[in-house]
Amino acid sequence: MSFSEPQQKNLNPPPENESLSRRDFFSWAGTGLAGTALMDLLLRQQSVRGATPKQNTVPAPHFSPRVKRVVHICLIGGLSHLDSFDYKPSLNKLHGKEMPTDKKPETFFGKVGLLRKNDFEFQQRGESGLWISELFPHIASQADELTLIRSMKADSANHTPATFQENTGFRLNGFPVLGAWLSYGLGCETDELPSYVVLPDVRGYPAAGTINWSNGFLPAQHQGVPFQSEGPAIRDLFPERQISEQTELASRQLLNRFNQAHLERAGANSDLEARIRSHVLAAKMQLAVPRVTDLSGETAATRGMYGFDREETAPFARNCLLARRLLEQGVRFVQLFSGGPFGSPRINWDGHEDVKRNHLREATRIDQPVAGLLKDLRQRGMLEDTLVLFSTEFGRTPFTQSASNTVGTGRDHNMNGFSVWMAGGGLKHGLSYGATDEFGWKSVEKVVPWHDYHATVLHLLGIDHTRLTWYHNGIERRLTNVHGEVLHEILA
């Protein structure tokens, strides 16, 4: 069944002799209702983004924003900062020696091997001279666009709670992720697409699945909407079987009759009103999604810049190019996941056994596409009001995960110090902020917890992180809990 703009049709209840047949009604119920239920989750308008009468939050933006949209590249498994963005010459000198410490470092698997030098050579890049390794040669070419934070600190060395904290500020599930908070606070710039879209790794969802883009206790329209990385972007957006235009019209009229009768009995009902709106917006989605996900009109040069011509880069290249197109169409927050679930063989950045082999495989998949996205946004004039985030849940240890007298090939989890980067409007580019100790074990200079990171992201979008709240279980909840300081030193 195809949806047409309902404004162009008479939605008064149909005459009795034009009602649906029993067969057509159940056919429509099995297809149309599934589609409209999906729309209820996918679609939102600025008119429904605000607070409920019980909320006291001040509508955002609270001040002039530096950027208006975000794309977040989320690396699952724990990128080794020591092999990518945090150059430690001391490790070259101390390779094969014990970690000089008074007590045995606490690690996730309890194995503290000997110190290991970086597996990828570092060079100073661009005019800024940022040290970036050969693990990311394409991203390194964009060094002057980057704002590196080399002093991140997490509160968990366990993947799932650490990823929750990265996205929600809390280590427990049940809290809204950053994208959901932005959807709630700023709404969407289009009524044809969701405000928060998720592009998972083609190999599978990350650990904990859809909780990674949960709306938590915020209204359901703020949850992330996953697009498929292969095949049609939205499963079952179109039903398998077509029905006649007359039957479609009759089904709409019948549904409208049910809805109006419900409203007359129950009075104002925001949930029902949102569902009614979803039927109007469904037609727009069925037009917008195929249009925005059709990449055939992109030039060969653009596709080549992203890496469509290489088998290993093509899947993430598609997601990066689709992210740019979604941002162009008014989507507020697009999140790309690099890495799938945990298991064997590994299909994420969790390099316990062999960091060099693991990271080279994963970096090859995303390096050119991410660099292509930065270049594409810049040449289209979009990077000035777009924020690009590149983060991971924690880093990896400077010593290997092996016997105490061995230089192994893998590294354990390290929540004490790691690196992330940002790019885009409102930032000082080509900047390195903060530092870990000489081994890259702990953040020691300008330490950045996730609350400060989130407060800074919200600030760039014109949001005071202390004023974007939702009343839940007797508490005015917010993304930064009761913490958070804006990193003014990285702001332009």
N, C-alpha and C positions, 0 to 999 in steps of 0.2 A: 504494500500500500504506500502511496506517495502522499506527502502532505503538501497542500497548497496554502497560500496565505488566507487565513480564515476571514480577514476583513473583507475579502472580495466576495464572500458568500453569505447568504442569509442564514443566520444561526438561530432563528426562531424555531421552536419545537415543530417537528414535521407533522403533517396530517397523519391521522391514524392509519390510512391506507398506504403510507410510504415507510412504515417501520421496517426494521431489518428482519430478514428471515432468521430462523433459529440457527441454521448452519452458518450464515454470514456473521451473525452476532458472535458466535463462539470463535470463528476464525479471526474476527477483529479483536476479540478479547485476548487471544493468544499472541497477537502481533502488535496491535496498536497500543494496548495497555502496557506491554513490556517496553515499547519505545517511549511512551509518555512517562513511565516510571523512571526510565533512564534520564529523560529530559529534566525531571524534577531534581536530579542530582547534578546534572551538567549545567543547567542554565540558570542565570541569575541576571538581575538588572540592578542598577544603582538604586532604584526605588525600594529594593528589598534588602539592601546591604547594611542598613543602619542598626542601631541598638533597639532592643525591645523596650517597652515602657519601664521595665525594671532596671534598665541599664542607665548609668550616669556618665558613660564615656563621652569625651569631647570628640566630635566628628573630625576625622583627619582629612587633609593634612593640617597640622597645627601651625606650620610655618612654611615658607617657600621651599619646595623640594629641589634637590639637586638632580634627581633622576625620577622617572615615573614608571619604570618597569624593571624586572629582574629576571636574569637567567642564572640558574644555580646548577653547576656541574658537581655532582656528589659522588666521590670515589669510595666505594664500599670495600672494607677490608683492612685499611690502614696503610697509606702511602708512606714509604720511608723518606722522611725529610733529608736524611743524611745522604741519600743517593739522588736527590732531585734539586732541592732549593736551599739547603743549609750546608754550606761548604765548611768542613772542619779539617784543616790541614794537620791538626794534631793526630788525627786517626791514622794518617799515613805514617807518621813517625812511630806511633805506638801500636801499629798492627801486630797482632800476635802476642800482645802483653795483657796482663790482668788489668781490670778496671781499678784504678787507685781510689779505694773507698774504705772507710772504717768498718762498714758492715755490708753484708751481701745485699745487693739490690733486690727489691721485690719485683717479681715478674709474673706474668700470667701463668706460664707453665713451669716456673721454678728452676729453669736451667740458665746458668750464667756462664757462658763460654768466654773466650778471649776477645779482645777488641778486634774489630775488623774495619779496614779502610773502606772508603766509598768504592762501589763497583762501577761507577760511571764517572768519567772525567768531567771536572768542572772548568768553566771558562767564564770570564767576565763578558757580559753581553750588552750590546747597544751603547748608546751614549751615556746611559746611566751607570754602566759597569756592574750590573747585578750579576752575582755568581749563580749560574744555573747549569745543571749538568747535561751531558749528552743523552740522558734518558728522554728528554723532551726537546729535541733540536728545533722543532717548528715553533713551539711555545716560546723557546728561548729567543727566537727571532723577533718576538713581540715584547721583549723585556721592557722596553720604554713605555709600554702600556700598563705594566703591572704595578700593583702595590702589594709587596710581600710582607706578610706578618709571620715572623720566625719565632714567636714566643707564645704560641698557643698552649693552653693547658686544659685537660679534661679531668673529669672526676671518676671515670671508670675505664678499666682496661678490658672490659668485656664488650664485644662488638655491638650487641643489640642495645643495651642501655647507653653505650657511648654514642651510637647513632641517634637514639632518641634525644639525647642531650644536644647533639649537633643541630638537630632540626627543631626541637621544642623548648630547649633550655632545661628540661627535666630528664632524669634517668628512668622514670617510670612511664608506661604508656598511659593513654587517656588524656593527654594534653594536646592542644592544637599545634600544628607545625607552623613554621614561619610563613609558608605560602597561604595557609588558612587565615592567619592573623592579617596578612596584607589584603586578602580578599574581603575580610570583614571590615577592615579599616578604610580601605580605599576603593573597594568595588572594582568594576571592570569598565574598560573604555568602549566595550562593544556589547550589544545585547544578542549577538549571534553566537558567541563562544563563551565557555566558562572562563572565569577570571584566573584559575589556577589549573594548569595542565602538567601532567607528569609523563615523561618519556622514559620508560624502563629500559634496562639493558635487554637486548634481543635474546639473551641466554636465560633470562628469568628475573623474577622479582627479588629484591634484597631480603635478607632475613627479617621475619615478622611481617613481610608482605605489605598489604595495603595500609597497615598502621603507620607506615612511614610517610603517608600523605593524609593523615587523619585530620578531621576538623575538631576532634576532641569534644569539648563541651560547647563549642560554637555551633550555630545552626548548620544543618546538613549541607546547605548550598555552598559552604565555604571549603568543603573537602576537595582534595585534588582529584582531577579526573584523568585516569590513565589512558593514553592513546597507545594502541598496539604498535610495536616497533617493526612488525612485518604484517603484510596483508592490509585489509581495511583498517583505518585508524580507530574506528568505533565499531565494535562487534554488534551485530543486529540493529545497526542504525536504520537499515532498510530491511523489511520483511522479505522472506523468500518468495512469497506468492503475492502477486498483484491482485487488487480488487478494483472494481469499477469506480469511476468518479461518483456515480450516484450512491453506491454503497458507502463510500468514504464520507460523502456529505451526510448521509443518514446517520452514520455512526457518530459524527461530530455533533449533530443535532441532538441525538439521544444522550450523549455524554453531557452536553450543555444543559439539557433538561434535568438530568440527575444532579449536576452541580448546583444549579439554581435552586432546586428544591431543597438541597442540603443547606445552602446558605440561608434560605428563608426560615428553616427550622432552627438552625444553630446560631444564626447571626454572624457577625464578623469572625472570620477564622483565617488567620494568616497562613496556616499550612495549606488549607484548601484553596485560598486565593492564589498562593504560589503554584499549586498544581494546575489551576485554571490557566494561569499565565504560561505555564510550560507548554500547554497545547498550542498557544499562539506562537510561542518561540520555536516549537518543534520544526515548523516549516523553515524557519531561518537556519536552524542547525543543519537540516538536511541539504541546504544549499551551501552553507558556509564550510562545513567540514570537508566535503569533496573538493571544494575550490582551494582551500588553504593547504590541503595535504597533497594536491596534485603538483608534483615537482617537475613535470615535463616541460614547462615553460621556462625553467631556469637555463641560462646559457651554459654551453660546454665549459667555458672558462670558470664560471662560478662552481659548477659541479666538480671540476678538476681541482679547484682551490680547496674544497672541502675534503677531497679524497674519494670521490665516487668511483674512480677508475681502479681502485685497489681492493681486492677481496677483503683484506683484513680491516680496512678503514671504512668500507662502504656502509655498514650498519650504523656506526656512530656518526658518520658524515650525514646520513639521512636525518638522524635526530637533531643534529646541530643546525642543518639547513631548515628543517621544519620548525625548530625553535625560533629562528629569525623570522620566519613567515608568520608564526603565531603572534610574536611581539608586534609585528607590523600591523596585524589585524586588531590589536587592542587588548590582547591577553596580558594580564598584569604580571604573572609569575609563571615561568616555565622551569621545570626541574628535570634534569637529565641524570640518570643513574649510570655509572660506570662500574660494573660488577654485579654478579647475580648472587644466588644463595650460597651458603657455605656447605661444603661437602668435598668429595673426592671424585674426580680431579677438581682442583680449585679453579673457579671461574670468577675470581675477584683479586683484590690487591693483598691478600693475606699471605705474605711471603715467609712462612715459617720454615719451609724446607730449603728454599733457594730463592733469595731475593732477586738476584740478577736475572734468572730465567723467568720468574713470575712477573717482575715489573717490566721487563722488556716486552713480554707478550701483551700485557695490559696497556702499556704506554703506546705501543705501536697502533693499537686500536683507536686511541683518542687524540694523540698528539696533533696530527695534521688537521683533523676536523675542528678541534678547539681553536687552533691558530687561525684556521679559515674563518671561523665564526667571528673572532676578534677583528680580522682584516675586513670582513664583509660589513660588519656593523660600522667600522670606522669609515669605509669608503662610501657608505650610504648615509652618513651623517647621523647615525642612530646611537653611536657609542657615547655621545655627549649627554644623552638623557636615559641611558641604559646602564644598569649595574650588572656586571658579570662576577659571579662568585665561584671559586674553585676550592673545594674543601674535602677533608676526610675526617673520620671520627677520632683518630689519634695517629701517632707516628710509630717508629720502630726503634729498637734499642741499638746503642752503639756497639755492644758486645753481641756475640752470636748466641743463638738458642742451641746450645750443645754442651757437652761435658766441659768441666771447668778448665781442662788443660788443652782444649781444642779450639781451633778457629773454624767454626762451622760455616755454612753457606746461607743459613737463614737467620732472621732476626725476629725477636718476640715483640709483643705489643708495648708501646710506650705512651702512656697518657701524660707524662710529666713535661714533655716538650715536643712540638712539631710545627709544621708550616702550613699555611694556607695563603691564597692570594685573591685579590679583587682587581677589577679593572672597570673603567667607565667614568661617568660624570662625577664631579665633586671630589675627586681624589687627587692626591699628589702621585704622579706617575713615576715609574722608575725608582721607587722608594723601597728601602728595607727597614722594617720597624721591629724593634725588640731583638732579643738574642737568647740562645741557649748557652749552656756552659761550653767549655772547650771540647767536650766529648759529644755534645748534642744530646745529652741525657736529660737535663732539666732546663726549663725556661728560667732565666735569672735576671733578665733585663726587660722592663716594661711588659710584664707577664699579662697575657690576654686570656681571661676565661671566656666561655661561650656567652655569658651574659653581656660582657662588654662588646663582643663581636655583634650580637643581635641588636644591642642598643645603637651601634654605629650604622648598621644596615637600615634600621628604621629611621634614624636621623637623616640619612641621605634621601629618604623618601618623604621627608617633611613630617615625620611622626615623632612626637615626644614619647619615648617608650614608657614613661610613667603614667601617661594619660590614655593609652590604648588598653582598655580593660574590659573584662566581662565578669559579671557577678555570678559566682558558682559556689554552691555549698557554703554560703556565708562569707566568702572571701572575694574581694575584687582581684581576680586573677589577671596576670599579664605575662607576656612572653619572657620577660626578664625577672620574673618572680619579685623579690624585694631588692634586687641587685642591679648592676649595670651602670657603666660609665662610658660615655661616647669617647672614641679615640680621636680627639680633635687634631692630634699631630699628623694624622694621615690625610686630613681633609684639605682640599685646595683652598 
